[in-house]
Amino acid sequence: MRHVTFALLLGLVIVVAGMSSSGNAGIRVRADVDRPFVLAGSDETIVIKVGLCGTDELLRRKRLPLNVAIVLDKSGSMRGDNKMENAKLGAIEIVERLTRDDILSLVVYDNSPRVIIPAQHVRDKDALIKTISRVYAGGSTALYGGVCFGAAEVRRSISYEYINRIILLSDGLANVGPQSTSELAELGGALGREGITVTTIGVGLDYNEDLMTALAARSDGNAYFASSGRELPRIFAEEIGEAMMLVARDILIRIDCADGVVPLSVLGRSGMIAGQEMTVTVGKLYGMNEKYALFEVRVPRNADGKRLEVAHVDVEYADPNTSKTVNSRHDIEVTYHGDSKVVDERQQPEIIKEAALTRTSDRKREAVVLADQGDHAGAAKLIMKNAIELEKVAEQCDNDKELLEEAEVCEEISDDISSNEGLTRYRRKAVVNQAYTQSTQQGYVSDEKKK
C-alpha cells in the first residue's frame, strides 16, 4: 500500500458541458454526465457518474501496514480438488508479501474455530509458513464462529493506522452456529462499522453464495467465486495486493438536484433518495482502480440553446493516513439542443457503457429471485431482453467489445435457465458473483467469468 498524504483540495472546479473534476496528488474526483447535450422540447433521462481513482503519484508513496486475519475452512470437504493445499498456498503467498510492519493472524474452523497463529507482526516468515503448512482438513463448518475469531484477532491491533481486513474462505454451508444469510449480513455490517472489511472466497459448488456475498457487501469487502481450488493462490494474491493500496476511506457521495430535476434511482448500489437529495456510500478506494456511483435523474423540457444546472455533487472521504476529511464539490449542467444528431454525437460512450453494465447487474439479481421463485420463463425472458439491450448499446458505443461479450453471457444464462428449468448450482453462483462484482467495480476476473 502506498502512503498517500492528502493536501487540501484547492477548490478549483473545471466545468465543461456538464463535467467537473478535481483532485490532489493522490486522488482524482470526477463528476460527469452521459449526455451533456439533451434534446430540446422533451423530458429527458440522464445518468450522472461520480467517480474516484488514484493517480500515478501513489506509486511513489509508502503504504499503510496491514492488520489481516486469514480465516480458513478446514472442514472435511476441503480435502477434494486440492482445495486445502491451494488455500494454504494462497495463505503462504500473503505471508511472502507482508513486511515486518504488517500484522497477521490465522484462524481455522471446522466443528469449532481455533486460532492457529495469534495476531503478530510478521517477523519470522519461515515459522509462519511452517505453521500454515501443517493445517489439515476434517470436520464440519462453524463459519460464523470462524469470522468472530478472526475479528477478535484483528481487534487486538485495530486502528486507523492499519488496513484492517478478514479474508474468509469456505467451500461448504455453515452448519454449526448461526447459519442464515441475515445473521451473517448483520455480522458483516457490525464489522464494517468497526472498520473491519471482510472479503469472502467461496470455492466449489457447495457454499452459500447469498450468505458469502451479503457478508462481504455489508462490510465493504470483495466477494470471489472460485469454481476450483486452482484459482485460490491467484485470488489470495489479488486480494492482498489490493489491500496494500488503500487510498481513501468512508467515501460518501451526495447529489443535490436542482428544482424541476426529478431524482429517479441509484444504479447498482444501495442508496437513498430523500426529496431532491440522493446519497450513496462507496466505502473504500484502492490504488489506481476507479470506484464510481451512477445516478439516474430526469431533467425538464427546455428550449433550444438553454443551459440547465442539474445538480451539485458533494464528495467526502477520509484520508487513510490522517483520518482527516477531504471534501470536493462539483457542478453538473446540461445544454439543450434541437438537433438529435448533435445530441448523439456529444454523448459520453464510456458512461453509457458503465450504466448498461450496472443495469445488467441489477437485472441478474432480479433474474435470480425469479428463478428461485420458480418463474423460470420470466427469469430467462428478463435476461434475454437485457442481452438485446446490451447489443443496442454496444452499437451506440461503436460496437464495444465488452458490451457484446456481456450480451453473449446474458444469452447463455437465459438459455441455461430455459433448458435446465432454473439455474444450476454453478450458474447461480456465477450470476450472483457477476452481479456483485459488476456493481462494485471489483477488478478480479476469475476463471468462471472467462468461460
ZILINGI-V759176 format. One record per backbone hydrogen bond with DSSP energy under -1.0 kcal/mol. CO is the residue of the C=O (numbers start at 1). NH is the residue of the N-H. Records with the same first field share a line. If there is no record, write none. Layout:
BEGIN
CO=NH ; NH
END
This chain:
BEGIN
16=19
19=16
20=31
22=29
26=55
27=24
28=53
29=22
30=51
31=20
32=49
34=348
36=335
38=337
44=299
46=297
47=34
48=295
49=32
50=293
51=30
52=291
53=28
55=58
56=59
57=60
58=61
65=163
66=103
67=165
68=105
69=167
70=107
71=169
72=109
74=138
75=78
76=79
77=80
78=84
80=83
82=86
83=87
84=88
85=89
86=90
87=91
88=92
89=93
90=94
91=95
92=96
93=97
94=98
99=102
102=122
103=68
104=120
105=70
106=116 ; 117
107=72
108=114
109=74
110=142
112=110
114=108
117=106
120=104
121=123
124=128
125=129
126=130
127=131
128=132
129=133
132=135
139=76
141=143 ; 175 ; 176
142=146
143=147
144=148
145=149
146=150
147=151
148=152
149=153
150=154
151=155
154=157
159=162
163=67
164=197
165=69
166=199
167=71
168=201
170=203
180=184
181=185
182=186
183=187
184=188
185=189
186=190
187=191
188=192
189=193
191=196
192=195
197=166
199=168
200=224
201=170
202=226
208=212
209=213
210=214
211=215
212=216
213=217
214=218
216=221
217=220
222=200
224=202
226=204
228=231
229=232
231=235
232=236
233=237
234=238
235=239
236=240
237=241
238=242
239=243
240=244
242=245
245=287
248=285
249=318
251=282 ; 283
252=316
253=280
254=314
255=278
256=312
258=261
262=298
265=296
272=279
274=277
276=257
277=274
278=255
279=272
280=253
283=251
285=247 ; 248
286=289
291=52
293=50
294=267
295=48
296=264 ; 265
297=46
298=262
299=44
302=41
303=306
306=336
308=334
310=258
311=332
312=256
313=330
314=254
315=328
316=252
317=326
318=249
319=323
324=319
326=317
328=315
330=313
332=310 ; 311
334=308
335=38
336=305
337=40
339=343
340=344
341=345
342=346
344=347
348=352
349=353
350=354
351=355
352=356
353=357
354=358
355=359
356=360
357=361
358=362
359=363
360=364
361=365
362=366
363=367
364=368
365=369
366=370
367=371
368=372
369=373
370=375
371=374
374=376
375=379
376=380
377=381
378=382
379=383
380=384
381=385
382=386
383=387
384=388
385=389
386=390
387=391
388=392
389=393
390=394
391=395
392=396
393=397
394=399 ; 400
395=398
400=404
401=405
402=406
403=407
404=408
405=409
406=410
407=411
408=412
409=413
410=414
411=415
412=416
413=417
414=418
415=419
416=420
417=422
424=428
425=429
426=430
427=431
428=432
429=433
430=434
431=435
432=436
433=437
434=438
435=439
436=440
437=442
446=449
447=450
END
